[in-house]
Amino acid sequence: MKFSPATLTVKTGDTVTWKFADRVPHAVQGIGDAAMGINSPIFTKGEWSYTFPVAGTYRYLCPLHPDMRGTVTVQ
Ligand SMILES: [Cu+2]
């Protein structure tokens, strides 16, 4: 019931892949306008990727479990 790692730093243009492997479903959903592109389907098992074209700090959560949060810093 957590993202691991919860914080990640990447370079502009990098692609981040979230891997879902749990007994309950999860998703990723960006917080705020800049993170709108982070919006995955709901997975129990699977992967979802997003490429970050613009530098910044992007926060996200699992819409099913809003205490599950993470941050991607794009340099
Ligand atoms: Cu979840």
N, CA, C, O and the ligand as a Tripos MOL2 file, in Angstrom:
@<TRIPOS>MOLECULE
protein
  301   299    76     0     0
PROTEIN
NO_CHARGES

@<TRIPOS>ATOM
      1 N           0.8320   -1.2030    0.0000 N.3       1 MET1
      2 CA          0.0000    0.0000    0.0000 C.3       1 MET1
      3 C           0.8670    1.2530    0.0000 C.2       1 MET1
      4 O           0.5970    2.2160    0.7180 O.2       1 MET1
      5 N           1.9040    1.2190   -0.8140 N.am      2 LYS2
      6 CA          2.7450    2.4100   -0.9380 C.3       2 LYS2
      7 C           3.4930    2.3460   -2.2590 C.2       2 LYS2
      8 O           3.6670    1.2850   -2.8600 O.2       2 LYS2
      9 N           3.9260    3.5220   -2.6840 N.am      3 PHE3
     10 CA          4.7880    3.6070   -3.8520 C.3       3 PHE3
     11 C           6.2340    3.5050   -3.3960 C.2       3 PHE3
     12 O           6.6380    4.1480   -2.4260 O.2       3 PHE3
     13 N           6.9980    2.7030   -4.0930 N.am      4 SER4
     14 CA          8.3970    2.5240   -3.7290 C.3       4 SER4
     15 C           9.2660    2.5720   -4.9850 C.2       4 SER4
     16 O           9.1170    1.7200   -5.8610 O.2       4 SER4
     17 N          10.1600    3.5380   -5.0910 N.am      5 PRO5
     18 CA         10.3860    4.6140   -4.1350 C.3       5 PRO5
     19 C           9.2890    5.6700   -4.2460 C.2       5 PRO5
     20 O           8.7050    5.8560   -5.3130 O.2       5 PRO5
     21 N           9.0160    6.3530   -3.1460 N.am      6 ALA6
     22 CA          7.9850    7.3880   -3.1630 C.3       6 ALA6
     23 C           8.5010    8.6860   -3.7660 C.2       6 ALA6
     24 O           7.7160    9.5180   -4.2210 O.2       6 ALA6
     25 N           9.8090    8.8610   -3.7700 N.am      7 THR7
     26 CA         10.3870   10.0380   -4.4150 C.3       7 THR7
     27 C          11.4240    9.5680   -5.4190 C.2       7 THR7
     28 O          12.1830    8.6310   -5.1710 O.2       7 THR7
     29 N          11.4330   10.2390   -6.5510 N.am      8 LEU8
     30 CA         12.2960    9.8430   -7.6500 C.3       8 LEU8
     31 C          12.7350   11.0970   -8.3820 C.2       8 LEU8
     32 O          11.9430   12.0180   -8.5780 O.2       8 LEU8
     33 N          13.9880   11.1330   -8.7830 N.am      9 THR9
     34 CA         14.5010   12.2500   -9.5690 C.3       9 THR9
     35 C          14.9570   11.7240  -10.9220 C.2       9 THR9
     36 O          15.7260   10.7660  -11.0000 O.2       9 THR9
     37 N          14.4800   12.3550  -11.9790 N.am     10 VAL10
     38 CA         14.8240   11.9440  -13.3410 C.3      10 VAL10
     39 C          15.2160   13.1790  -14.1370 C.2      10 VAL10
     40 O          15.1340   14.3080  -13.6540 O.2      10 VAL10
     41 N          15.6440   12.9340  -15.3700 N.am     11 LYS11
     42 CA         16.0060   14.0390  -16.2570 C.3      11 LYS11
     43 C          14.8440   14.3330  -17.2030 C.2      11 LYS11
     44 O          14.0130   13.4670  -17.4760 O.2      11 LYS11
     45 N          14.8040   15.5630  -17.6960 N.am     12 THR12
     46 CA         13.7720   15.9440  -18.6530 C.3      12 THR12
     47 C          13.7860   14.9850  -19.8310 C.2      12 THR12
     48 O          14.8370   14.6830  -20.3960 O.2      12 THR12
     49 N          12.6120   14.5170  -20.1860 N.am     13 GLY13
     50 CA         12.4910   13.5780  -21.2930 C.3      13 GLY13
     51 C          12.5450   12.1220  -20.8710 C.2      13 GLY13
     52 O          12.3030   11.2320  -21.6860 O.2      13 GLY13
     53 N          12.8580   11.8700  -19.6170 N.am     14 ASP14
     54 CA         12.8810   10.4850  -19.1420 C.3      14 ASP14
     55 C          11.4590    9.9290  -19.0110 C.2      14 ASP14
     56 O          10.4930   10.6640  -18.8090 O.2      14 ASP14
     57 N          11.3760    8.6240  -19.1310 N.am     15 THR15
     58 CA         10.1160    7.9200  -18.9480 C.3      15 THR15
     59 C          10.1520    7.1510  -17.6420 C.2      15 THR15
     60 O          11.1070    6.4290  -17.3550 O.2      15 THR15
     61 N           9.1120    7.3120  -16.8630 N.am     16 VAL16
     62 CA          8.9770    6.5860  -15.5900 C.3      16 VAL16
     63 C           7.9200    5.5060  -15.7760 C.2      16 VAL16
     64 O           6.8420    5.7660  -16.3110 O.2      16 VAL16
     65 N           8.2340    4.3000  -15.3330 N.am     17 THR17
     66 CA          7.2850    3.1830  -15.3940 C.3      17 THR17
     67 C           6.8990    2.7750  -13.9800 C.2      17 THR17
     68 O           7.7460    2.4680  -13.1410 O.2      17 THR17
     69 N           5.6060    2.7820  -13.7490 N.am     18 TRP18
     70 CA          5.0690    2.2670  -12.4840 C.3      18 TRP18
     71 C           4.6890    0.8150  -12.7040 C.2      18 TRP18
     72 O           4.0220    0.4680  -13.6790 O.2      18 TRP18
     73 N           5.1230   -0.0160  -11.7870 N.am     19 LYS19
     74 CA          4.7720   -1.4370  -11.8510 C.3      19 LYS19
     75 C           3.7930   -1.7410  -10.7210 C.2      19 LYS19
     76 O           4.0490   -1.4340   -9.5570 O.2      19 LYS19
     77 N           2.7040   -2.3330  -11.0780 N.am     20 PHE20
     78 CA          1.6400   -2.6290  -10.1180 C.3      20 PHE20
     79 C           1.6640   -4.1230   -9.8230 C.2      20 PHE20
     80 O           1.5720   -4.9490  -10.7310 O.2      20 PHE20
     81 N           1.7870   -4.4530   -8.5620 N.am     21 ALA21
     82 CA          1.8090   -5.8510   -8.1520 C.3      21 ALA21
     83 C           1.3070   -5.9140   -6.7100 C.2      21 ALA21
     84 O           2.0850   -5.8020   -5.7630 O.2      21 ALA21
     85 N           0.0210   -6.0930   -6.5650 N.am     22 ASP22
     86 CA         -0.5450   -6.1070   -5.2200 C.3      22 ASP22
     87 C          -1.8330   -6.9170   -5.2780 C.2      22 ASP22
     88 O          -2.3090   -7.2860   -6.3520 O.2      22 ASP22
     89 N          -2.3810   -7.1830   -4.1060 N.am     23 ARG23
     90 CA         -3.6430   -7.9300   -4.0530 C.3      23 ARG23
     91 C          -4.8380   -7.0240   -4.2510 C.2      23 ARG23
     92 O          -5.9520   -7.4920   -4.4900 O.2      23 ARG23
     93 N          -4.6040   -5.7260   -4.1500 N.am     24 VAL24
     94 CA         -5.6940   -4.7610   -4.3510 C.3      24 VAL24
     95 C          -5.3030   -3.8300   -5.4960 C.2      24 VAL24
     96 O          -4.1150   -3.6230   -5.7450 O.2      24 VAL24
     97 N          -6.2810   -3.2740   -6.1870 N.am     25 PRO25
     98 CA         -5.9740   -2.4230   -7.3250 C.3      25 PRO25
     99 C          -5.4530   -1.0540   -6.9120 C.2      25 PRO25
    100 O          -5.7890   -0.5310   -5.8500 O.2      25 PRO25
    101 N          -4.6260   -0.4930   -7.7800 N.am     26 HIS26
    102 CA         -4.0890    0.8450   -7.5900 C.3      26 HIS26
    103 C          -4.0420    1.5650   -8.9370 C.2      26 HIS26
    104 O          -4.2270    0.9660   -9.9970 O.2      26 HIS26
    105 N          -3.7910    2.8530   -8.8570 N.am     27 ALA27
    106 CA         -3.5700    3.6590  -10.0490 C.3      27 ALA27
    107 C          -2.6780    4.8270   -9.6470 C.2      27 ALA27
    108 O          -2.3850    5.0190   -8.4670 O.2      27 ALA27
    109 N          -2.2540    5.5990  -10.6270 N.am     28 VAL28
    110 CA         -1.5540    6.8480  -10.3330 C.3      28 VAL28
    111 C          -2.3250    7.9980  -10.9730 C.2      28 VAL28
    112 O          -2.7920    7.9030  -12.1080 O.2      28 VAL28
    113 N          -2.4440    9.0800  -10.2180 N.am     29 GLN29
    114 CA         -3.1700   10.2620  -10.6760 C.3      29 GLN29
    115 C          -2.3990   11.4870  -10.2010 C.2      29 GLN29
    116 O          -2.1260   11.6420   -9.0110 O.2      29 GLN29
    117 N          -2.0530   12.3530  -11.1460 N.am     30 GLY30
    118 CA         -1.2990   13.5460  -10.8160 C.3      30 GLY30
    119 C          -2.1070   14.5160   -9.9820 C.2      30 GLY30
    120 O          -3.3340   14.5660  -10.0700 O.2      30 GLY30
    121 N          -1.3930   15.2940   -9.1630 N.am     31 ILE31
    122 CA         -2.0110   16.3220   -8.3260 C.3      31 ILE31
    123 C          -1.6560   17.6660   -8.9400 C.2      31 ILE31
    124 O          -0.4800   18.0170   -9.0360 O.2      31 ILE31
    125 N          -2.6660   18.4170   -9.3540 N.am     32 GLY32
    126 CA         -2.4240   19.7400   -9.9160 C.3      32 GLY32
    127 C          -2.3370   19.7140  -11.4310 C.2      32 GLY32
    128 O          -2.1330   18.6650  -12.0440 O.2      32 GLY32
    129 N          -2.4980   20.8990  -12.0250 N.am     33 ASP33
    130 CA         -2.5840   20.9960  -13.4800 C.3      33 ASP33
    131 C          -1.3340   20.4640  -14.1740 C.2      33 ASP33
    132 O          -1.4390   19.7840  -15.1950 O.2      33 ASP33
    133 N          -0.1540   20.7650  -13.6330 N.am     34 ALA34
    134 CA          1.0790   20.3640  -14.3140 C.3      34 ALA34
    135 C           1.2190   18.8560  -14.3830 C.2      34 ALA34
    136 O           1.9120   18.3290  -15.2550 O.2      34 ALA34
    137 N           0.5600   18.1560  -13.4610 N.am     35 ALA35
    138 CA          0.6910   16.7020  -13.3880 C.3      35 ALA35
    139 C          -0.4960   15.9790  -14.0110 C.2      35 ALA35
    140 O          -0.6710   14.7780  -13.8040 O.2      35 ALA35
    141 N          -1.3080   16.7020  -14.7700 N.am     36 MET36
    142 CA         -2.5150   16.0840  -15.3310 C.3      36 MET36
    143 C          -2.2270   14.8730  -16.2170 C.2      36 MET36
    144 O          -3.0550   13.9700  -16.3400 O.2      36 MET36
    145 N          -1.0240   14.8650  -16.8420 N.am     37 GLY37
    146 CA         -0.7000   13.7530  -17.7200 C.3      37 GLY37
    147 C          -0.5080   12.4400  -16.9920 C.2      37 GLY37
    148 O          -0.5700   11.3690  -17.5960 O.2      37 GLY37
    149 N          -0.2740   12.5230  -15.6930 N.am     38 ILE38
    150 CA         -0.1250   11.3020  -14.8920 C.3      38 ILE38
    151 C          -1.5290   10.8290  -14.5510 C.2      38 ILE38
    152 O          -2.1660   11.3640  -13.6440 O.2      38 ILE38
    153 N          -2.0040    9.8440  -15.2640 N.am     39 ASN39
    154 CA         -3.3970    9.4300  -15.0940 C.3      39 ASN39
    155 C          -3.5320    8.0200  -15.6610 C.2      39 ASN39
    156 O          -3.8790    7.8390  -16.8280 O.2      39 ASN39
    157 N          -3.2580    7.0440  -14.8390 N.am     40 SER40
    158 CA         -3.2360    5.6650  -15.3310 C.3      40 SER40
    159 C          -4.5940    5.0050  -15.1600 C.2      40 SER40
    160 O          -5.4240    5.4690  -14.3780 O.2      40 SER40
    161 N          -4.8180    3.9220  -15.8910 N.am     41 PRO41
    162 CA         -5.9460    3.0600  -15.5480 C.3      41 PRO41
    163 C          -5.7160    2.4210  -14.1720 C.2      41 PRO41
    164 O          -4.6510    2.5660  -13.5710 O.2      41 PRO41
    165 N          -6.7200    1.7290  -13.7030 N.am     42 ILE42
    166 CA         -6.6140    1.0010  -12.4330 C.3      42 ILE42
    167 C          -6.0550   -0.3880  -12.7190 C.2      42 ILE42
    168 O          -6.5630   -1.1220  -13.5670 O.2      42 ILE42
    169 N          -4.9920   -0.7310  -11.9850 N.am     43 PHE43
    170 CA         -4.3180   -2.0090  -12.1850 C.3      43 PHE43
    171 C          -4.2690   -2.8060  -10.8810 C.2      43 PHE43
    172 O          -4.1480   -2.2290   -9.8010 O.2      43 PHE43
    173 N          -4.3610   -4.0980  -10.9840 N.am     44 THR44
    174 CA         -3.8880   -4.9750   -9.9170 C.3      44 THR44
    175 C          -2.4990   -5.4890  -10.2730 C.2      44 THR44
    176 O          -1.5830   -5.4770   -9.4510 O.2      44 THR44
    177 N          -2.3650   -5.9410  -11.5230 N.am     45 LYS45
    178 CA         -1.0510   -6.3190  -12.0470 C.3      45 LYS45
    179 C          -0.8680   -5.5860  -13.3710 C.2      45 LYS45
    180 O          -1.7870   -5.5090  -14.1870 O.2      45 LYS45
    181 N           0.3230   -5.0550  -13.5670 N.am     46 GLY46
    182 CA          0.5730   -4.4210  -14.8450 C.3      46 GLY46
    183 C           1.5670   -3.2970  -14.7030 C.2      46 GLY46
    184 O           2.1440   -3.0880  -13.6360 O.2      46 GLY46
    185 N           1.7640   -2.5700  -15.7960 N.am     47 GLU47
    186 CA          2.7060   -1.4600  -15.8310 C.3      47 GLU47
    187 C           2.0700   -0.2910  -16.5530 C.2      47 GLU47
    188 O           1.2120   -0.4600  -17.4190 O.2      47 GLU47
    189 N           2.5080    0.8880  -16.1800 N.am     48 TRP48
    190 CA          2.0610    2.0940  -16.8690 C.3      48 TRP48
    191 C           3.2250    3.0830  -16.8810 C.2      48 TRP48
    192 O           3.9090    3.2660  -15.8740 O.2      48 TRP48
    193 N           3.4400    3.7180  -18.0380 N.am     49 SER49
    194 CA          4.5820    4.6150  -18.1900 C.3      49 SER49
    195 C           4.1290    6.0120  -18.5720 C.2      49 SER49
    196 O           3.0940    6.2040  -19.2100 O.2      49 SER49
    197 N           4.9340    6.9780  -18.1610 N.am     50 TYR50
    198 CA          4.6940    8.3680  -18.5300 C.3      50 TYR50
    199 C           6.0450    9.0370  -18.7650 C.2      50 TYR50
    200 O           6.9870    8.8570  -17.9930 O.2      50 TYR50
    201 N           6.1200    9.8060  -19.8390 N.am     51 THR51
    202 CA          7.3280   10.5480  -20.1730 C.3      51 THR51
    203 C           7.1550   12.0000  -19.7300 C.2      51 THR51
    204 O           6.1390   12.6380  -20.0090 O.2      51 THR51
    205 N           8.1730   12.5010  -19.0340 N.am     52 PHE52
    206 CA          8.1220   13.8570  -18.4890 C.3      52 PHE52
    207 C           8.8820   14.8120  -19.4040 C.2      52 PHE52
    208 O          10.1130   14.8360  -19.3770 O.2      52 PHE52
    209 N           8.1700   15.6030  -20.2190 N.am     53 PRO53
    210 CA          8.8500   16.4610  -21.1820 C.3      53 PRO53
    211 C           9.2980   17.8040  -20.6060 C.2      53 PRO53
    212 O          10.0750   18.5150  -21.2430 O.2      53 PRO53
    213 N           8.8220   18.1590  -19.4180 N.am     54 VAL54
    214 CA          9.0910   19.4840  -18.8590 C.3      54 VAL54
    215 C           9.6250   19.3280  -17.4410 C.2      54 VAL54
    216 O           9.0890   18.5470  -16.6530 O.2      54 VAL54
    217 N          10.6800   20.0700  -17.1170 N.am     55 ALA55
    218 CA         11.2420   20.0190  -15.7680 C.3      55 ALA55
    219 C          10.2310   20.5290  -14.7480 C.2      55 ALA55
    220 O           9.3970   21.3820  -15.0540 O.2      55 ALA55
    221 N          10.3140   20.0070  -13.5570 N.am     56 GLY56
    222 CA          9.4290   20.4520  -12.4890 C.3      56 GLY56
    223 C           9.2630   19.3730  -11.4470 C.2      56 GLY56
    224 O           9.8920   18.3170  -11.5170 O.2      56 GLY56
    225 N           8.4220   19.6470  -10.4930 N.am     57 THR57
    226 CA          8.1160   18.7010   -9.4260 C.3      57 THR57
    227 C           6.6780   18.2470   -9.5980 C.2      57 THR57
    228 O           5.7530   19.0590   -9.6240 O.2      57 THR57
    229 N           6.5070   16.9540   -9.7130 N.am     58 TYR58
    230 CA          5.1890   16.3750  -10.0050 C.3      58 TYR58
    231 C           4.7840   15.4730   -8.8550 C.2      58 TYR58
    232 O           5.4820   14.5170   -8.5180 O.2      58 TYR58
    233 N           3.6550   15.7890   -8.2630 N.am     59 ARG59
    234 CA          3.1470   14.9530   -7.1740 C.3      59 ARG59
    235 C           1.9990   14.1120   -7.7040 C.2      59 ARG59
    236 O           1.2710   14.5260   -8.6060 O.2      59 ARG59
    237 N           1.8510   12.9480   -7.1410 N.am     60 TYR60
    238 CA          0.7640   12.0680   -7.5640 C.3      60 TYR60
    239 C           0.2830   11.2460   -6.3750 C.2      60 TYR60
    240 O           0.9490   11.1500   -5.3440 O.2      60 TYR60
    241 N          -0.8670   10.6720   -6.5510 N.am     61 LEU61
    242 CA         -1.4220    9.7970   -5.5250 C.3      61 LEU61
    243 C          -2.1430    8.6450   -6.2060 C.2      61 LEU61
    244 O          -2.3210    8.6260   -7.4240 O.2      61 LEU61
    245 N          -2.5490    7.6910   -5.3900 N.am     62 CYS62
    246 CA         -3.4230    6.6310   -5.8680 C.3      62 CYS62
    247 C          -4.8580    7.0770   -5.5740 C.2      62 CYS62
    248 O          -5.2080    7.2680   -4.4090 O.2      62 CYS62
    249 N          -5.6910    7.2470   -6.5970 N.am     63 PRO63
    250 CA         -7.0410    7.7580   -6.3420 C.3      63 PRO63
    251 C          -7.8890    6.8080   -5.4940 C.2      63 PRO63
    252 O          -8.8910    7.2230   -4.9110 O.2      63 PRO63
    253 N          -7.4960    5.5540   -5.4240 N.am     64 LEU64
    254 CA         -8.2430    4.6040   -4.6040 C.3      64 LEU64
    255 C          -7.7840    4.6220   -3.1460 C.2      64 LEU64
    256 O          -8.5340    4.2520   -2.2420 O.2      64 LEU64
    257 N          -6.5640    5.0490   -2.9370 N.am     65 HIS65
    258 CA         -5.9700    5.0920   -1.5950 C.3      65 HIS65
    259 C          -5.1890    6.4000   -1.4960 C.2      65 HIS65
    260 O          -3.9690    6.4050   -1.6610 O.2      65 HIS65
    261 N          -5.8740    7.4990   -1.2300 N.am     66 PRO66
    262 CA         -5.2160    8.8160   -1.3380 C.3      66 PRO66
    263 C          -4.0490    9.0420   -0.3900 C.2      66 PRO66
    264 O          -3.3090   10.0150   -0.5390 O.2      66 PRO66
    265 N          -3.8750    8.1530    0.5830 N.am     67 ASP67
    266 CA         -2.6740    8.2680    1.4160 C.3      67 ASP67
    267 C          -1.4340    7.7610    0.6930 C.2      67 ASP67
    268 O          -0.3120    8.0320    1.1220 O.2      67 ASP67
    269 N          -1.6240    7.0380   -0.3860 N.am     68 MET68
    270 CA         -0.4830    6.5820   -1.1920 C.3      68 MET68
    271 C          -0.0750    7.7390   -2.1010 C.2      68 MET68
    272 O          -0.8070    8.1160   -3.0160 O.2      68 MET68
    273 N           1.1000    8.2890   -1.8330 N.am     69 ARG69
    274 CA          1.5360    9.4600   -2.5980 C.3      69 ARG69
    275 C           2.9850    9.3110   -3.0180 C.2      69 ARG69
    276 O           3.7630    8.5720   -2.4130 O.2      69 ARG69
    277 N           3.3180   10.0280   -4.0610 N.am     70 GLY70
    278 CA          4.6890   10.0280   -4.5260 C.3      70 GLY70
    279 C           5.0140   11.3250   -5.2300 C.2      70 GLY70
    280 O           4.1280   12.1100   -5.5700 O.2      70 GLY70
    281 N           6.2990   11.5340   -5.4420 N.am     71 THR71
    282 CA          6.7780   12.7440   -6.0990 C.3      71 THR71
    283 C           7.8590   12.3690   -7.1110 C.2      71 THR71
    284 O           8.7840   11.6130   -6.8120 O.2      71 THR71
    285 N           7.7170   12.9140   -8.2990 N.am     72 VAL72
    286 CA          8.7600   12.7880   -9.3070 C.3      72 VAL72
    287 C           9.3330   14.1830   -9.5520 C.2      72 VAL72
    288 O           8.6060   15.1070   -9.9200 O.2      72 VAL72
    289 N          10.6220   14.3240   -9.3480 N.am     73 THR73
    290 CA         11.3050   15.5790   -9.6600 C.3      73 THR73
    291 C          12.0000   15.4080  -10.9990 C.2      73 THR73
    292 O          12.8060   14.4960  -11.1800 O.2      73 THR73
    293 N          11.6840   16.2920  -11.9340 N.am     74 VAL74
    294 CA         12.2550   16.2330  -13.2800 C.3      74 VAL74
    295 C          13.2170   17.3990  -13.4200 C.2      74 VAL74
    296 O          12.8190   18.5610  -13.3400 O.2      74 VAL74
    297 N          14.4830   17.0780  -13.6290 N.am     75 GLN75
    298 CA         15.5250   18.1200  -13.6930 C.3      75 GLN75
    299 C          15.8510   18.4770  -15.1330 C.2      75 GLN75
    300 O          16.7020   19.3310  -15.3790 O.2      75 GLN75
    301 CU         -3.9600    2.3130   -4.2890 Cu       76 CU76
@<TRIPOS>BOND
     1     1     2 1
     2     2     3 1
     3     3     4 2
     4     3     5 am
     5     5     6 1
     6     6     7 1
     7     7     8 2
     8     7     9 am
     9     9    10 1
    10    10    11 1
    11    11    12 2
    12    11    13 am
    13    13    14 1
    14    14    15 1
    15    15    16 2
    16    15    17 am
    17    17    18 1
    18    18    19 1
    19    19    20 2
    20    19    21 am
    21    21    22 1
    22    22    23 1
    23    23    24 2
    24    23    25 am
    25    25    26 1
    26    26    27 1
    27    27    28 2
    28    27    29 am
    29    29    30 1
    30    30    31 1
    31    31    32 2
    32    31    33 am
    33    33    34 1
    34    34    35 1
    35    35    36 2
    36    35    37 am
    37    37    38 1
    38    38    39 1
    39    39    40 2
    40    39    41 am
    41    41    42 1
    42    42    43 1
    43    43    44 2
    44    43    45 am
    45    45    46 1
    46    46    47 1
    47    47    48 2
    48    47    49 am
    49    49    50 1
    50    50    51 1
    51    51    52 2
    52    51    53 am
    53    53    54 1
    54    54    55 1
    55    55    56 2
    56    55    57 am
    57    57    58 1
    58    58    59 1
    59    59    60 2
    60    59    61 am
    61    61    62 1
    62    62    63 1
    63    63    64 2
    64    63    65 am
    65    65    66 1
    66    66    67 1
    67    67    68 2
    68    67    69 am
    69    69    70 1
    70    70    71 1
    71    71    72 2
    72    71    73 am
    73    73    74 1
    74    74    75 1
    75    75    76 2
    76    75    77 am
    77    77    78 1
    78    78    79 1
    79    79    80 2
    80    79    81 am
    81    81    82 1
    82    82    83 1
    83    83    84 2
    84    83    85 am
    85    85    86 1
    86    86    87 1
    87    87    88 2
    88    87    89 am
    89    89    90 1
    90    90    91 1
    91    91    92 2
    92    91    93 am
    93    93    94 1
    94    94    95 1
    95    95    96 2
    96    95    97 am
    97    97    98 1
    98    98    99 1
    99    99   100 2
   100    99   101 am
   101   101   102 1
   102   102   103 1
   103   103   104 2
   104   103   105 am
   105   105   106 1
   106   106   107 1
   107   107   108 2
   108   107   109 am
   109   109   110 1
   110   110   111 1
   111   111   112 2
   112   111   113 am
   113   113   114 1
   114   114   115 1
   115   115   116 2
   116   115   117 am
   117   117   118 1
   118   118   119 1
   119   119   120 2
   120   119   121 am
   121   121   122 1
   122   122   123 1
   123   123   124 2
   124   123   125 am
   125   125   126 1
   126   126   127 1
   127   127   128 2
   128   127   129 am
   129   129   130 1
   130   130   131 1
   131   131   132 2
   132   131   133 am
   133   133   134 1
   134   134   135 1
   135   135   136 2
   136   135   137 am
   137   137   138 1
   138   138   139 1
   139   139   140 2
   140   139   141 am
   141   141   142 1
   142   142   143 1
   143   143   144 2
   144   143   145 am
   145   145   146 1
   146   146   147 1
   147   147   148 2
   148   147   149 am
   149   149   150 1
   150   150   151 1
   151   151   152 2
   152   151   153 am
   153   153   154 1
   154   154   155 1
   155   155   156 2
   156   155   157 am
   157   157   158 1
   158   158   159 1
   159   159   160 2
   160   159   161 am
   161   161   162 1
   162   162   163 1
   163   163   164 2
   164   163   165 am
   165   165   166 1
   166   166   167 1
   167   167   168 2
   168   167   169 am
   169   169   170 1
   170   170   171 1
   171   171   172 2
   172   171   173 am
   173   173   174 1
   174   174   175 1
   175   175   176 2
   176   175   177 am
   177   177   178 1
   178   178   179 1
   179   179   180 2
   180   179   181 am
   181   181   182 1
   182   182   183 1
   183   183   184 2
   184   183   185 am
   185   185   186 1
   186   186   187 1
   187   187   188 2
   188   187   189 am
   189   189   190 1
   190   190   191 1
   191   191   192 2
   192   191   193 am
   193   193   194 1
   194   194   195 1
   195   195   196 2
   196   195   197 am
   197   197   198 1
   198   198   199 1
   199   199   200 2
   200   199   201 am
   201   201   202 1
   202   202   203 1
   203   203   204 2
   204   203   205 am
   205   205   206 1
   206   206   207 1
   207   207   208 2
   208   207   209 am
   209   209   210 1
   210   210   211 1
   211   211   212 2
   212   211   213 am
   213   213   214 1
   214   214   215 1
   215   215   216 2
   216   215   217 am
   217   217   218 1
   218   218   219 1
   219   219   220 2
   220   219   221 am
   221   221   222 1
   222   222   223 1
   223   223   224 2
   224   223   225 am
   225   225   226 1
   226   226   227 1
   227   227   228 2
   228   227   229 am
   229   229   230 1
   230   230   231 1
   231   231   232 2
   232   231   233 am
   233   233   234 1
   234   234   235 1
   235   235   236 2
   236   235   237 am
   237   237   238 1
   238   238   239 1
   239   239   240 2
   240   239   241 am
   241   241   242 1
   242   242   243 1
   243   243   244 2
   244   243   245 am
   245   245   246 1
   246   246   247 1
   247   247   248 2
   248   247   249 am
   249   249   250 1
   250   250   251 1
   251   251   252 2
   252   251   253 am
   253   253   254 1
   254   254   255 1
   255   255   256 2
   256   255   257 am
   257   257   258 1
   258   258   259 1
   259   259   260 2
   260   259   261 am
   261   261   262 1
   262   262   263 1
   263   263   264 2
   264   263   265 am
   265   265   266 1
   266   266   267 1
   267   267   268 2
   268   267   269 am
   269   269   270 1
   270   270   271 1
   271   271   272 2
   272   271   273 am
   273   273   274 1
   274   274   275 1
   275   275   276 2
   276   275   277 am
   277   277   278 1
   278   278   279 1
   279   279   280 2
   280   279   281 am
   281   281   282 1
   282   282   283 1
   283   283   284 2
   284   283   285 am
   285   285   286 1
   286   286   287 1
   287   287   288 2
   288   287   289 am
   289   289   290 1
   290   290   291 1
   291   291   292 2
   292   291   293 am
   293   293   294 1
   294   294   295 1
   295   295   296 2
   296   295   297 am
   297   297   298 1
   298   298   299 1
   299   299   300 2
@<TRIPOS>SUBSTRUCTURE
     1 MET1         2 RESIDUE 1 A MET
     2 LYS2         6 RESIDUE 1 A LYS
     3 PHE3        10 RESIDUE 1 A PHE
     4 SER4        14 RESIDUE 1 A SER
     5 PRO5        18 RESIDUE 1 A PRO
     6 ALA6        22 RESIDUE 1 A ALA
     7 THR7        26 RESIDUE 1 A THR
     8 LEU8        30 RESIDUE 1 A LEU
     9 THR9        34 RESIDUE 1 A THR
    10 VAL10       38 RESIDUE 1 A VAL
    11 LYS11       42 RESIDUE 1 A LYS
    12 THR12       46 RESIDUE 1 A THR
    13 GLY13       50 RESIDUE 1 A GLY
    14 ASP14       54 RESIDUE 1 A ASP
    15 THR15       58 RESIDUE 1 A THR
    16 VAL16       62 RESIDUE 1 A VAL
    17 THR17       66 RESIDUE 1 A THR
    18 TRP18       70 RESIDUE 1 A TRP
    19 LYS19       74 RESIDUE 1 A LYS
    20 PHE20       78 RESIDUE 1 A PHE
    21 ALA21       82 RESIDUE 1 A ALA
    22 ASP22       86 RESIDUE 1 A ASP
    23 ARG23       90 RESIDUE 1 A ARG
    24 VAL24       94 RESIDUE 1 A VAL
    25 PRO25       98 RESIDUE 1 A PRO
    26 HIS26      102 RESIDUE 1 A HIS
    27 ALA27      106 RESIDUE 1 A ALA
    28 VAL28      110 RESIDUE 1 A VAL
    29 GLN29      114 RESIDUE 1 A GLN
    30 GLY30      118 RESIDUE 1 A GLY
    31 ILE31      122 RESIDUE 1 A ILE
    32 GLY32      126 RESIDUE 1 A GLY
    33 ASP33      130 RESIDUE 1 A ASP
    34 ALA34      134 RESIDUE 1 A ALA
    35 ALA35      138 RESIDUE 1 A ALA
    36 MET36      142 RESIDUE 1 A MET
    37 GLY37      146 RESIDUE 1 A GLY
    38 ILE38      150 RESIDUE 1 A ILE
    39 ASN39      154 RESIDUE 1 A ASN
    40 SER40      158 RESIDUE 1 A SER
    41 PRO41      162 RESIDUE 1 A PRO
    42 ILE42      166 RESIDUE 1 A ILE
    43 PHE43      170 RESIDUE 1 A PHE
    44 THR44      174 RESIDUE 1 A THR
    45 LYS45      178 RESIDUE 1 A LYS
    46 GLY46      182 RESIDUE 1 A GLY
    47 GLU47      186 RESIDUE 1 A GLU
    48 TRP48      190 RESIDUE 1 A TRP
    49 SER49      194 RESIDUE 1 A SER
    50 TYR50      198 RESIDUE 1 A TYR
    51 THR51      202 RESIDUE 1 A THR
    52 PHE52      206 RESIDUE 1 A PHE
    53 PRO53      210 RESIDUE 1 A PRO
    54 VAL54      214 RESIDUE 1 A VAL
    55 ALA55      218 RESIDUE 1 A ALA
    56 GLY56      222 RESIDUE 1 A GLY
    57 THR57      226 RESIDUE 1 A THR
    58 TYR58      230 RESIDUE 1 A TYR
    59 ARG59      234 RESIDUE 1 A ARG
    60 TYR60      238 RESIDUE 1 A TYR
    61 LEU61      242 RESIDUE 1 A LEU
    62 CYS62      246 RESIDUE 1 A CYS
    63 PRO63      250 RESIDUE 1 A PRO
    64 LEU64      254 RESIDUE 1 A LEU
    65 HIS65      258 RESIDUE 1 A HIS
    66 PRO66      262 RESIDUE 1 A PRO
    67 ASP67      266 RESIDUE 1 A ASP
    68 MET68      270 RESIDUE 1 A MET
    69 ARG69      274 RESIDUE 1 A ARG
    70 GLY70      278 RESIDUE 1 A GLY
    71 THR71      282 RESIDUE 1 A THR
    72 VAL72      286 RESIDUE 1 A VAL
    73 THR73      290 RESIDUE 1 A THR
    74 VAL74      294 RESIDUE 1 A VAL
    75 GLN75      298 RESIDUE 1 A GLN
    76 CU76       301 GROUP 0 **** ****
